[in-house]
Amino acid sequence: MKEREVYTSLRVLSPVIIRIDGRSFHSLTDSLVRPFDEHFAMVMAEVGRDLIERSGLGPRFAYTFSDELSLYFDELPFDGRIEKLNSVVASYAASAYTLRFPSSEPISFDSRIIPITSDTLCPYLLWRQQEAWRNHNNAYSQHVMRENGLSPSEVSSHLHEKSTTDLHEICFAHGINLAHTPAWQRRGILIYKTIIEKEAYDPRTGVRGVTYRKRVIIDRNIPLFSTPEGCELVRQICAV
């Protein structure tokens, strides 16, 4: 019967991005603070840290905004078997999320694999960061209109096909400058390993010195991936 298992031999070569998205999360997040819930955002970032630090799967770094998480792998577990990669990453993320954000309803993520190269990694991150910016603008615009008494259907109708400039003007008229909101809301959050310097002490010799350790950090103030600074940060992360 083994031969009846479809796609079990389908494999992918590294490097890849594995992106997971919350499935039907809108029904699970009705109680969140609008337009952005910092606790929810940090839970998603902690899920990314768990995947890097504790899962044994070995992603190099993660990028998150809203209910999506992109994981970069320059080496792949399970010999690159696509079924295993998608199912284990998504199920681990769901478990890690539930431990940190208990819910009365089951939660799930879907998962997809995006083959990547060194030349397309920064453009991929820029694409997702641009989506984070669009999500940010829409979230604030919807929030101010709901606060002014419009129903969800009225908000949807009013914002239909509005440009970025239109959304800026809507929010600015209600005292919100979208360019001055917290960076993590506008640009997303990056989770990655960095090298830190730490004081060391050898009790046998009494000698003090310096040692270096890798630590996974959650960076809430990242640059734009459209800039040299943003691409240089990605290069440095991949080199750690």
PEJOKA-V920678 format. One record per backbone hydrogen bond with DSSP energy under -0.5 kcal/mol. CO is the residue of the C=O (numbers start at 0). NH is the residue of the N-H. Records with the same first field share a line. If there is no record, write none. Layout:
CO=NH + NH
This chain:
0=3
1=4
3=5
4=7
6=9
9=81
14=115
15=72
16=18 + 113
17=19 + 70
18=111
19=68
20=109
21=23 + 24
23=26
24=27 + 28
28=31
35=37
36=40
37=41
38=42
39=43
40=44
41=45
42=46
43=47
44=48
45=49
46=50
47=51
48=52
49=53 + 54
50=57
59=192
60=71
61=190
62=69
63=188
64=67
66=21
67=64
68=19
69=62
70=17 + 72
71=59 + 60
72=14 + 15
76=79
77=80
79=11
80=84
81=85
82=86
83=87
84=88
85=89
86=90
87=91
88=92
89=93
90=94
91=95
92=96
93=97
94=98
95=99
96=100
107=22
109=20
111=18
112=114
113=16
116=119 + 120
119=123
120=124
121=125
122=126
123=127
124=128
125=129
126=130
127=131
128=132
129=133
130=134
131=135
132=136
133=137
134=138
135=139
136=140
137=141
138=142
139=143
140=144
141=145
142=146
143=147
144=149
145=148
150=154
151=155
152=156
153=157
154=158
155=159
158=161
162=166
163=167
164=168
165=169
166=170
167=171
168=172
170=173 + 175
171=174
174=176
175=177
176=179
177=180
181=184 + 185
182=186
183=187
188=63
189=218
190=61
191=216
193=195 + 214
195=212
197=210
199=208
200=202
201=204 + 205 + 206
206=201
208=199
210=197
212=195
214=193 + 216
216=191 + 218
217=219
218=189
223=226 + 229
226=230
227=231
228=232
229=233
230=234
231=235
232=236
233=237
234=238
235=239
236=239
